[in-house]
Amino acid sequence: MQASIAQQQIMASFCTYVKLLRPEQWVKNVFVLLPLFFSGSMLDGAKVSDALWVFAAFCLISSSVYCINDACDADTDRLHPDKRHRPIASGLISRRHALIAAATLATAVAPICLFSGMCRPGLVITIIYSYLLLNIAYCIRFKRYHVIDVVILSSGYVLRVLAGGVGTSITLSSWILVMTFLIALFLSVAKRCDDATIYKTTGEKMRSNVDFYARNGIEIALRAIAGVTFACYMLYTVSDEVMQRLHSHYVFITSIFVLIGLMRYLHITLVQHRSGNPTSVLLHDHLLQLDIALWILTFVLIIY
């Protein structure tokens, strides 16, 4: 009986730590695979292996960042309707243990890269730890400053793409970096809409800089970023460089799905007010899932 209770406690503790690492957020690290996909190298076994090692390393380092972030934000998370259930905010895991977990995960990244056999592991490690340092600075200080906070978050996605390109020795075009930044900026600003709505409704500050994110201002900024993102994507699809590299004049067809995706996310943010967790939106909104699947399928037909 006692052994059974001990096993249940161990399992509960394990599940709590897994929740702390937020594995559902690892979907963001798919950005690491973009250079592989757009270069037409998805059938190259060696490059796929290298890219997956980079993906695994980013899963570890991003979970390390989540541990640090939750340790820093525990007090404000307790005021949030959803975040108050996080392990540290709910008191299931102490800040000290969370930081130990973060250090362990971050330490494991280097040997994974070094012994994986990927191309230029030293440079990949540098990029990944730059991501870690940037996010530590964000958690400790820069999240307090409006605009700077969303720029830092968006830069994290660019670093993912950069690491994916370096790890597979794929030369990146400026287009993929620009589009990655704009899409990430769009999602980050949409997330601030949720914080502004909660502040306006309940008076609770989910972020110390929420005063600077007035709902009307964010909506204007979000629409502007959506417009710039779509315009840049259209320029990408009709670029001579892109059409020559992909050997197709039909890349512009994919812009239909980008437009639908942007409009759908604007609706989710501005009308349904549920943009607080972009990963959750992606995992539960069937229209977005279908749109992204069709966008990927169209590129598969064009590239492969």
ZIJOFEN-V388572 format. One line per field, one symbol per residue. phi: phi as a letter, one per 20 degrees, with the letter a starting at -180 (. if undefined). burial: I if it has 16 or more other C-alpha atoms within 10 Angstrom, else O. A space follows every 10 residues. Layout:
phi->???
burial->???
This chain:
phi->.fffffffff ffffffffff flffefgfff gfeggfffem dfeegfffff ffffgfffff ffffffffff ffdgffffee fdffefgffe nfcfggffff fffffffffg ffffdenffl ffffffffff fffffffffe cfffdfmfff ffffffffff fffffffdld feefffffff fffffgffff ffgfffffff edneefcfef gedfgfffff ffffffffff fffffffdfg gffffelbdd ffffffffff fffffffffe delcefcgff gffcefffff ffffffffff ffed
burial->OOOOOOOOOO OOOOOIIOOI IIOOIIOIII IIIIIIIIII IIOOOOIIII IIIIIIIIII IIIIIIIIII IIIIOIIIOI OOIIOIIIIO OOIOIOOIIO IIIOIIOOII OIIOOOOIIO IOOIIOIIIO IIOIIIOIIO OIIOOIOOII IIIIIIIIII IIIIIIIIII OIOOIIIOII IIIIIIIIII IIIIIIIIIO OOOIIIIOII OOIIIOOIIO OIIOIIOOII OOIIOIIOIO OIIOOIOOOO IIOIIOIIIO IIOOIIOIII OOIIIIOIOO IOOOOOOIOO IIOOIOOIIO OIIO
